[in-house]
Every structure is written in structure tokens, then in C-alpha cells.
Amino acid sequence: MNEQNVQSMTFVLFGATGDLAQRKLFPALYNLYLEGKLPSPISIIGLGRSPFSDLNFQSIVERSLREYSRRTVQTSILGEFLSKFRYCAFDARNQNSYQLLHDIIIQREKQLGLSGNRLFYLSVSPNLVDVITSNLSACGISQTNGWKRLIVEKPFGSDLKSAQQLNGKLREVFTEDEIYRIDHYLGKPIVQNLESLKLANPILDSLLNQKQIANVQITASETVGVEKRADYYDQAGAIRDMFQNHLLQLVRMTALQLPPKETNKKIGKKQGDIIESLRPIKQQDISKNVVRGQYESGEVHGKSVAGYQEEPGVVAYSKNDTFFAARLYIDNPSWSKIPFYIRTGKRLDQKSTRIVIEFRNKSINLGGFQDSEIPSNLLIIEISPHERVSLWNYIDNFPMDQLDLTCNNLSTNSEEQPESYEILLFDAINGNKTFFVHWKEVESSWKWTQPLLEAFQDDTLPLYPYPAGSSGPHAADLLLQENGFSWR
Ligand SMILES: NC(=O)c1ccc[n+]([C@@H]2O[C@H](COP(=O)([O-])OP(=O)(O)OC[C@H]3O[C@@H](n4cnc5c(N)ncnc54)[C@H](OP(=O)(O)O)[C@@H]3O)[C@@H](O)[C@H]2O)c1
């Protein structure tokens, strides 16, 4: 894409002094700029409560690029890039702040001859989202001659009711087409390329169906504990922090079978259809299909670490889940017989996010090998720490009279991959909503999760302890063992 193709615009970043802006958003803007993918001209206005001058703010941006950009900062063009940034000291709860912001937006639009397109990025605490949105309208900032778009970070609500209320507030000011709910897992190149991997490889495409697949496993394991996020995490738990959003998005990306060249609207509908088709788990079946756990003290990579209850900021006797696993089914003709096993947790033995598709074993007697000796073939899509797709199969090592496992790497493993936020910002700037989360999906995912949240709240489900540095509670292994499988 070359820069003349992108319409001029104002990018308003709420929370510009925060962690996400420094680590991800400024580097993403810079890398897009280097590739000529930012609109020209563009006005970027950063907001935070701290009192900075434009120059102070530009040096904060520069520091963030030097520390976090995937490409080295080029001094020759840095000045030109930074000149696009202005700062506005802004308190979301103070009406005067909005007037000030409006003045700066208009002044820069006139100065640069911008066409009135405005993109608002809310990189702030969730409890500021509705107050900012309402004030954007009340103060006239969202009324513009160009297009307007709103990017919202996760979490989107903390249960079904709060998500519906929040959505109602946003919809008073923005249409669904104008709301971009970001889930950075959907910006990962490997996740975005799942569909093209299938379409470009008829072999894979023919394997990915009910006849061939035995089960799908999605793991997002972390070695870190709650760190400094106890305020938020002790309320949210693994179920809200990871499962309801990121992991259900990976479920739908795995299950999505799109014909090529779908329009954005159709894709949004199909995405929603997958989550809507999740088979509800009845109250009495929750304990048979869902496992929650909490880490105790233990050793991670040879280092002793505290248990969750001892972590700073965690309330005494907290029953919060730091581990979540579930077996779920998608009730549509393509997937209804295939179990999806999902697990996520903190303080586990390895850091890894991956999707594993396990294929069925054939009932054949090959060269004297009994069925039970032949392990299944696997398609492994690693999302982090490395992005890689591999097909694991077995060859008959004739002289040794044994089956050897071989791995066929199906991806290039390029070091030059753009980061999620780069891809998603580019899409939002260009009005492409394909990899943003539609309201229908958010609502369906909360509807499916709500009975589980209630069971957790009412403490009707065991909370299994697991030692830090382990692979989680044994109960999560049993979820698969009762169907004859094990975690891969
Ligand atoms: N950090 C991540 O990796 C990450 C990942 C996924 C999602 N998120 C989501 O992204 C959002 C931002 O996260 P973060 O980690 O950047 O948070 P953060 O470091 O706490 O930053 C919060 C930002 O909000 C501003 N702010 C706070 N109160 C304000 C108010 N009353 N009026 C105006 N601005 C106010 C702060 O400005 P001052 O400090 O100047 O007051 C700061 O710029 C959150 O919703 C989070 O859940 C973050």
C-alpha cells in the first residue's frame, strides 16, 4: 500500500502516557510510517493527565521507539515523524478537557488541510470508556465532516450485563461499523494467515474436516505470575483475562471455514456464527467440562516463586482462578463431533500459545506395528513465543524396526514479521474490520461464559491447587483422558 492511497486523518490517542502506548502503539505507528503506510498528512494527538509540553511528549515517543521498535530508529527521518505529534493534558472526567482537545483537533486540521477523518483510540482503563465516548459526542468532537472510528481495548465488560451496557453507551455515539474492538491475538500474522494456509494447500484443506480430526487443543500458558496486576486480575481471573476473549477468538479462527474473497460484513457474520454455535454447558455439567485452578508456591525455571495467595495485592483467601481449562463443542455441521480442549494459566512450566490439531488414527496394521503403537499425526500452529506451523508425522525406520517422528515445517519463520498492533492499526486506518471483534461475538462469548462465571462466583466448582512450574491441575488432564486423548 502506498501512502497516497490512505486518506488524511487525525489520530487521537487517549492514554498516550500509558504502558500500551509506549510499548506497542508508538512503535507500531513508527513502523507503519517507515513503510509509507500512514496517511499523509496526519495529525497525532496524545492525551494523558500528566502535564507535558509537545516537546516533552515527543521525547517520550522517541524513547519508546528506541526501546521497543522492531526496527532501529533512523535519525534522518525521526524529526519528521515526531513533528506529527501534539500533546493535550486531559482529564476524562473534566468537561474543559474536551473543549481543549476539540480546539487542538480543529487547529491541526486547518493547519494541515485535513479532511475531518477522526480515529479515536481508547488506551485507557475500561471504566473511562463510556465517559469519554459520551463526552466526545456532547462536546461535538465526534461530529465531523469526514469518517469517525473508535478503537476500544479489552476488556469489553466483565460479564454479559456490563458488556451490554457498555455497548449500549458506545452505540449512542458510534455505529457498529465505526467500532473497532481490538484483540491483539487477531493481529498476529500466523492467526491471520490460517485461512490462506488452508486455501493455498489442498492437502491441508482436505485433512481439516470431521472425518480426519480427532480433537483440537488450544493452549495459552504463561510462566509469569500475577505480577503487578493483582487489582485487575484478582477480579478477572483466567476466565475473563484470557478465555472469554483471546482463546475464544482462537477457537473461531480455527473453526472458521471461509470461501475466498468474502466481504467484511459476511466475515463478521460468520465469525459471530461460530461463537454463537458453541454448545451451551448445562449447570449440572459444568464440573465435568470445566476445570479451574490456582497456583501454589513452587519452582519456575529453577527459581522458587510464591503462591498466588502470597502475591502482593491479592485479597486474603482469594478464590480467583489462575488456571482455566474446558472441553467445548461447536454445534455446526463441520465441527459438531470434534471436541475443542482449551487451557490457559499462569505460573506454568512453559510459555507457549499454540493450536494443535490431532488427527484420527487409522485402523490398519502396518508392518507389524499395532494400532496402539502409532501415535497420531499433529498439525501444530505455534503463535508464541515463535510463530510456526508444522506437521508432525511418522516414518517407518526400517532397519531399526521403529516409527520415527518427523516434523515438516510449513512456515518461513521470518524475523521481519510486523507486530499485531501494526497490522491492526493499519486495518483500522483503512476501515478494514475483518480482524476486529464484532459485537455479536462479544455478546455470544459472554452468554456462553456467564453460567461458568456464576458457578465460579457461587463457588460450586472445585478450585484445584497446582504447584507453580507444573503443567496445571491433574483434573485438566482427565478432561482429555476420558476421551482417550492427552495434552500435546
Ligand atoms: N499494557 C498492555 O500490554 C495491554 C494489553 C492489552 C490491553 N490493554 C488495555 O489497554 C488499556 C490501557 O492499558 P495500559 O497498560 O496502557 O494502562 P496504563 O499504563 O495504566 O495507562 C493508562 C493511561 O490512561 C491515562 N489516564 C488514567 N486516568 C485518566 C483520566 N482520568 N483521564 C485521562 N487519562 C487518564 C493515563 O494517563 P496519566 O498517567 O498521564 O494520568 C495513562 O496514559 C487498558 O484498558 C488495558 O486493559 C493493555
Ligand as a Chemical Component Dictionary entry (heavy atoms), coordinates in Angstrom:
data_LIG
# 
_chem_comp.id                   LIG 
_chem_comp.type                 NON-POLYMER 
_chem_comp.pdbx_formal_charge   0 
_chem_comp.three_letter_code    LIG 
# 
loop_
_chem_comp_atom.comp_id 
_chem_comp_atom.atom_id 
_chem_comp_atom.alt_atom_id 
_chem_comp_atom.type_symbol 
_chem_comp_atom.charge 
_chem_comp_atom.model_Cartn_x 
_chem_comp_atom.model_Cartn_y 
_chem_comp_atom.model_Cartn_z 
_chem_comp_atom.pdbx_ordinal 
LIG N1  N1  N 0  -0.451 -2.764 28.548 1  
LIG C1  C1  C 0  -0.781 -3.778 27.800 2  
LIG O1  O1  O 0  0.044  -4.587 27.342 3  
LIG C2  C2  C 0  -2.229 -4.020 27.450 4  
LIG C3  C3  C 0  -2.552 -5.172 26.712 5  
LIG C4  C4  C 0  -3.885 -5.387 26.350 6  
LIG C5  C5  C 0  -4.852 -4.473 26.716 7  
LIG N2  N2  N 1  -4.514 -3.351 27.453 8  
LIG C6  C6  C 0  -5.583 -2.419 27.786 9  
LIG O2  O2  O 0  -5.217 -1.120 27.314 10 
LIG C7  C7  C 0  -5.688 -0.111 28.199 11 
LIG C8  C8  C 0  -4.513 0.755  28.644 12 
LIG O3  O3  O 0  -3.575 -0.068 29.304 13 
LIG P1  P1  P 0  -2.174 0.475  29.851 14 
LIG O4  O4  O 0  -1.428 -0.741 30.282 15 
LIG O5  O5  O -1 -1.526 1.390  28.870 16 
LIG O6  O6  O 0  -2.629 1.305  31.144 17 
LIG P2  P2  P 0  -1.766 2.350  31.981 18 
LIG O7  O7  O 0  -0.306 2.146  31.798 19 
LIG O8  O8  O 0  -2.313 2.338  33.349 20 
LIG O9  O9  O 0  -2.123 3.753  31.285 21 
LIG C9  C9  C 0  -3.362 4.369  31.469 22 
LIG C10 C10 C 0  -3.416 5.664  30.692 23 
LIG O10 O10 O 0  -4.677 6.262  30.977 24 
LIG C11 C11 C 0  -4.459 7.613  31.372 25 
LIG N3  N3  N 0  -5.472 8.015  32.340 26 
LIG C12 C12 C 0  -5.733 7.492  33.548 27 
LIG N4  N4  N 0  -6.750 8.128  34.141 28 
LIG C13 C13 C 0  -7.131 9.101  33.276 29 
LIG C14 C14 C 0  -8.130 10.089 33.308 30 
LIG N5  N5  N 0  -8.961 10.257 34.358 31 
LIG N6  N6  N 0  -8.247 10.917 32.258 32 
LIG C15 C15 C 0  -7.435 10.775 31.186 33 
LIG N7  N7  N 0  -6.471 9.848  31.089 34 
LIG C16 C16 C 0  -6.324 9.024  32.136 35 
LIG C17 C17 C 0  -3.087 7.624  31.983 36 
LIG O11 O11 O 0  -2.573 8.939  31.924 37 
LIG P3  P3  P 0  -1.749 9.613  33.143 38 
LIG O12 O12 O 0  -0.877 8.540  33.715 39 
LIG O13 O13 O 0  -0.978 10.687 32.489 40 
LIG O14 O14 O 0  -2.759 10.062 34.090 41 
LIG C18 C18 C 0  -2.349 6.671  31.064 42 
LIG O15 O15 O 0  -1.938 7.334  29.898 43 
LIG C19 C19 C 0  -6.386 -0.856 29.339 44 
LIG O16 O16 O 0  -7.758 -0.958 29.028 45 
LIG C20 C20 C 0  -5.780 -2.256 29.287 46 
LIG O17 O17 O 0  -6.654 -3.231 29.773 47 
LIG C21 C21 C 0  -3.229 -3.125 27.806 48 
# 
loop_
_chem_comp_bond.comp_id 
_chem_comp_bond.atom_id_1 
_chem_comp_bond.atom_id_2 
_chem_comp_bond.value_order 
_chem_comp_bond.pdbx_ordinal 
LIG N1  C1  SING 1  
LIG C1  O1  DOUB 2  
LIG C1  C2  SING 3  
LIG C2  C3  SING 4  
LIG C2  C21 DOUB 5  
LIG C3  C4  DOUB 6  
LIG C4  C5  SING 7  
LIG C5  N2  DOUB 8  
LIG N2  C6  SING 9  
LIG N2  C21 SING 10 
LIG C6  O2  SING 11 
LIG C6  C20 SING 12 
LIG O2  C7  SING 13 
LIG C7  C8  SING 14 
LIG C7  C19 SING 15 
LIG C8  O3  SING 16 
LIG O3  P1  SING 17 
LIG P1  O4  DOUB 18 
LIG P1  O5  SING 19 
LIG P1  O6  SING 20 
LIG O6  P2  SING 21 
LIG P2  O7  DOUB 22 
LIG P2  O8  SING 23 
LIG P2  O9  SING 24 
LIG O9  C9  SING 25 
LIG C9  C10 SING 26 
LIG C10 O10 SING 27 
LIG C10 C18 SING 28 
LIG O10 C11 SING 29 
LIG C11 N3  SING 30 
LIG C11 C17 SING 31 
LIG N3  C12 SING 32 
LIG N3  C16 SING 33 
LIG C12 N4  DOUB 34 
LIG N4  C13 SING 35 
LIG C13 C14 SING 36 
LIG C13 C16 DOUB 37 
LIG C14 N5  SING 38 
LIG C14 N6  DOUB 39 
LIG N6  C15 SING 40 
LIG C15 N7  DOUB 41 
LIG N7  C16 SING 42 
LIG C17 O11 SING 43 
LIG C17 C18 SING 44 
LIG O11 P3  SING 45 
LIG P3  O12 DOUB 46 
LIG P3  O13 SING 47 
LIG P3  O14 SING 48 
LIG C18 O15 SING 49 
LIG C19 O16 SING 50 
LIG C19 C20 SING 51 
LIG C20 O17 SING 52 
# 
